[in-house]
Amino acid sequence: MNERWVWRLQRRPEGMDFEPAFEFKSEPIPDLAPGELLIKNIYIGMDAGTRNWLHPREDGFDVPLPLGSAMVGILVGTIEESNHPAYTKGTLVRAYGQWADYSIVNPAEAGVFVVDPEIDDIRQYIGLIGPSGWTSYFGVLDVGKPKPGETFLVSAAAGSTGSIAGQVARIAGCRTIGIAGTDEKIDWIKSDLGFDEGINYKKDDVEEKIKEYCPNGIDIYFDNVAGPILDAVLPNMAIHGRIALSGLMDSYNAEGPVPGPYKFEYLLHKRVSITGFFSPDYFHRGDESDARMRQWLDEGLITFRFDETNGVENTLVAYKKMFTGGNIGKSIVKV
Ligand SMILES: NC(=O)c1ccc[n+]([C@@H]2O[C@H](COP(=O)([O-])OP(=O)(O)OC[C@H]3O[C@@H](n4cnc5c(N)ncnc54)[C@H](OP(=O)(O)O)[C@@H]3O)[C@@H](O)[C@H]2O)c1
């Protein structure tokens, strides 16, 4: 094979209008430089936080992906060609590569990790095992510091990060409540994931429902969205409650500054701490989360769902799902 299909960023997207921003093109595969690998992508995971890379920000945070670059994504694939002594052709790996059918990566930068071929489902390497799992595992346990019997609330609860976070909190002994955007999602988190309660934020009065389900206040809020849901949460935090700030789904597609939270005062009244965190901060402890996830999977204590879109040419469909609520579990592309 001499050619590959790649998604390249051609201009900065406005809101959710991703189609004009990306171009899907066939191009020659260059000779590998010393140390590089050519990976045949099998699955590509979609991550909502990558929306930050598409903004033209100049504050030094999350340096924007340069125009013309191939879009970066996490993948599981097979090494097709290796120019690196430590990696052999045919090895199954997880890596940060490109939205493409073939990725060219340098292991020094791409977080290449050899997949255990004995695992039942290799997709778990972009699911429970690896960075997605780390976000939820460390976000709940290290940032949230749950104690048995405490009340735990998570937003975007039926997505990748939220569905894992709720289960980690449940395993830690918390009463677990999830917020999501459809009744189907609420049914799923309660019946399959073991959440105690669910709130459909598109239908219910979120603040009233939180009061009903958390009469003694929320001890830990795992926030994936911020925006109006955070404002509904703040007055309902327990004294000395903790907010683990994971992400800002409500504003990733916003143009210009985002106002709020309006109920900021409750951080003071309730002596609440709010801590932002990033999963790469926990890279050095990844093995700890991976081992636990594998154990919980084997014991049937945790489950994970993939929302699969077929064909690398449909990557934008899979990407957009996260911003419109079209996914249940992790949105991935089967290349
Ligand atoms: N801190 C870290 O290191 C880290 C790492 C990974 C992910 N994250 C964060 O985790 C969050 C989820 O990311 P993910 O990749 O796992 O995606 P995901 O949860 O699988 O998909 C995103 C979900 O967010 C919900 N959503 C979208 N817009 C919303 C809004 N305005 N208000 C409320 N809910 C909304 C949608 O479901 P509904 O139907 O419920 O609306 C959608 O399914 C993101 O904020 C991301 O940045 C953080």
The ligand as an SDF file (V2000), in Angstrom:
LIG
                    3D

 48 52  0  0  0  0  0  0  0  0999 V2000
   -9.7320   16.1580   32.4330 N   0  0  0  0  0  0  0  0  0  0  0  0
   -9.3630   15.2060   31.6190 C   0  0  0  0  0  0  0  0  0  0  0  0
   -8.2140   14.7350   31.6190 O   0  0  0  0  0  0  0  0  0  0  0  0
  -10.3670   14.6520   30.6650 C   0  0  0  0  0  0  0  0  0  0  0  0
  -10.0720   13.5180   29.8670 C   0  0  0  0  0  0  0  0  0  0  0  0
  -11.0870   13.0150   29.0330 C   0  0  0  0  0  0  0  0  0  0  0  0
  -12.3230   13.6490   28.9830 C   0  0  0  0  0  0  0  0  0  0  0  0
  -12.5260   14.7490   29.7530 N   0  0  0  0  0  0  0  0  0  0  0  0
  -13.7890   15.4810   29.6830 C   0  0  0  0  0  0  0  0  0  0  0  0
  -14.8780   14.6000   29.8970 O   0  0  0  0  0  0  0  0  0  0  0  0
  -16.0250   15.1500   29.2400 C   0  0  0  0  0  0  0  0  0  0  0  0
  -16.6490   14.0410   28.4080 C   0  0  0  0  0  0  0  0  0  0  0  0
  -15.7600   13.7210   27.3570 O   0  0  0  0  0  0  0  0  0  0  0  0
  -15.8380   12.3240   26.6140 P   0  0  0  0  0  0  0  0  0  0  0  0
  -14.7530   12.3400   25.5960 O   0  0  0  0  0  0  0  0  0  0  0  0
  -15.9000   11.2420   27.6150 O   0  0  0  0  0  0  0  0  0  0  0  0
  -17.2150   12.4360   25.8260 O   0  0  0  0  0  0  0  0  0  0  0  0
  -18.5890   11.6830   26.1160 P   0  0  0  0  0  0  0  0  0  0  0  0
  -18.9680   11.9300   27.5390 O   0  0  0  0  0  0  0  0  0  0  0  0
  -18.5290   10.3070   25.6360 O   0  0  0  0  0  0  0  0  0  0  0  0
  -19.5720   12.5160   25.1660 O   0  0  0  0  0  0  0  0  0  0  0  0
  -19.9480   13.8000   25.5560 C   0  0  0  0  0  0  0  0  0  0  0  0
  -21.3630   13.8090   26.1700 C   0  0  0  0  0  0  0  0  0  0  0  0
  -21.5950   15.0740   26.7630 O   0  0  0  0  0  0  0  0  0  0  0  0
  -22.9720   15.3550   26.7820 C   0  0  0  0  0  0  0  0  0  0  0  0
  -23.1450   16.7850   26.4700 N   0  0  0  0  0  0  0  0  0  0  0  0
  -22.8140   17.4320   25.3230 C   0  0  0  0  0  0  0  0  0  0  0  0
  -23.0870   18.7410   25.4250 N   0  0  0  0  0  0  0  0  0  0  0  0
  -23.6260   18.9200   26.6590 C   0  0  0  0  0  0  0  0  0  0  0  0
  -24.1090   20.0560   27.3630 C   0  0  0  0  0  0  0  0  0  0  0  0
  -24.1070   21.2850   26.8040 N   0  0  0  0  0  0  0  0  0  0  0  0
  -24.5870   19.8760   28.6140 N   0  0  0  0  0  0  0  0  0  0  0  0
  -24.6070   18.6500   29.1890 C   0  0  0  0  0  0  0  0  0  0  0  0
  -24.1480   17.5270   28.5700 N   0  0  0  0  0  0  0  0  0  0  0  0
  -23.6610   17.6760   27.3250 C   0  0  0  0  0  0  0  0  0  0  0  0
  -23.6230   14.4760   25.7040 C   0  0  0  0  0  0  0  0  0  0  0  0
  -24.5750   13.5860   26.2870 O   0  0  0  0  0  0  0  0  0  0  0  0
  -26.0390   14.0700   26.7700 P   0  0  0  0  0  0  0  0  0  0  0  0
  -27.0340   13.3100   25.9460 O   0  0  0  0  0  0  0  0  0  0  0  0
  -26.0550   13.6610   28.2000 O   0  0  0  0  0  0  0  0  0  0  0  0
  -26.1250   15.5390   26.5480 O   0  0  0  0  0  0  0  0  0  0  0  0
  -22.4670   13.6600   25.1350 C   0  0  0  0  0  0  0  0  0  0  0  0
  -22.7870   12.3130   24.9220 O   0  0  0  0  0  0  0  0  0  0  0  0
  -15.5250   16.3230   28.3980 C   0  0  0  0  0  0  0  0  0  0  0  0
  -15.7710   17.5310   29.0790 O   0  0  0  0  0  0  0  0  0  0  0  0
  -14.0360   16.0930   28.3080 C   0  0  0  0  0  0  0  0  0  0  0  0
  -13.2870   17.2460   28.0950 O   0  0  0  0  0  0  0  0  0  0  0  0
  -11.5980   15.2420   30.5870 C   0  0  0  0  0  0  0  0  0  0  0  0
  1  2  1  0
  2  3  2  0
  2  4  1  0
  4  5  1  0
  4 48  2  0
  5  6  2  0
  6  7  1  0
  7  8  2  0
  8  9  1  0
  8 48  1  0
  9 10  1  0
  9 46  1  0
 10 11  1  0
 11 12  1  0
 11 44  1  0
 12 13  1  0
 13 14  1  0
 14 15  2  0
 14 16  1  0
 14 17  1  0
 17 18  1  0
 18 19  2  0
 18 20  1  0
 18 21  1  0
 21 22  1  0
 22 23  1  0
 23 24  1  0
 23 42  1  0
 24 25  1  0
 25 26  1  0
 25 36  1  0
 26 27  1  0
 26 35  1  0
 27 28  2  0
 28 29  1  0
 29 30  1  0
 29 35  2  0
 30 31  1  0
 30 32  2  0
 32 33  1  0
 33 34  2  0
 34 35  1  0
 36 37  1  0
 36 42  1  0
 37 38  1  0
 38 39  2  0
 38 40  1  0
 38 41  1  0
 42 43  1  0
 44 45  1  0
 44 46  1  0
 46 47  1  0
M  CHG  2   8   1  16  -1
M  END
$$$$
